[in-house]
């Protein structure tokens, strides 16, 4: 067993406990909650061991069965009639737009050293708002939000979808069903073979049978661009505001992913044009020099 210590008021163990119990009730492999003192922020939870997907892949494990189990876990979650019947905040257009705004507010100053133009920022956000408002309403699901290799455990003694152990879901929301599949297969930190990614997307669609397969695929592509946008802003914010180093090294990969995503989807071309107008050099991220970037932003008076 593991002791979880989430002392209030800085942390709240209750969402983790609530979502963990919900997932296990659905037959998925979230940690069992053996004991909990929610007021004090303590919980005794099941120990899944050390077999994170990240460690196994770093050691040369075959990615196919790992990602297949993770895909099947999403099928099980989304196909279950009670999958989204749990108290969780919405992951709606307003929340997506809040995340999108982190790019002009944080990544912009990190790249230029100066504040982002208010008019250009407004045009950029309007392009996103118009697109998200135009898209067909997606099927909703419980979105675990950070569904990637760092937060998944391999449990080989279990069968099928239960072989994928689930962690780090305390911030789960109710949102668009494609989000977690996109995060798994098109992740910004660690990619997988494009052929495997495409085959697992098809595997999910065949098993989960979304009501609108075309709309599902469209949301999948748009949400990928939205996530890369959020990540650029979030990693810049963690560097500038929170003085947390180690995130700038990811920015070259994320900018490439965002560029490819905006180029490939015609519906995103207006977003691309607005981003190019707002930050012409956004594809060239700041150097991996956190202290230097912070000094430059402070001198330029651009800290939000």
Buried (B, 14 or more C-beta within 10 A) or exposed (E): EEEBEBEEEEBBBBBBBBBBBBBBEBEBBBBEBEEBEBEEBBBBBBEBEEBBBBBBBEEEBEBEEBBBBBBBBBBBBBEBEEBBEBEBEEBBBEEBBEBBBBBBBBBBBBBBBBBBBEEBBEBBBEBBBEBBEEBEEBBBBBBBBBBBBBBBBBBEEEEEBBBBBBBBBBBBBBBBBBBBBBBBBBBBEBEBEEEBBEBBBEBBBEBBEBEEEEBBBBBBBBBBBBBBBBBBBBBBBBBBEEEEBEBBEBBBBBBBBBBEBBEEBEEBEBBBBBBBBBBEEBBEBBEBEBEEBBEBBEEEEBEB
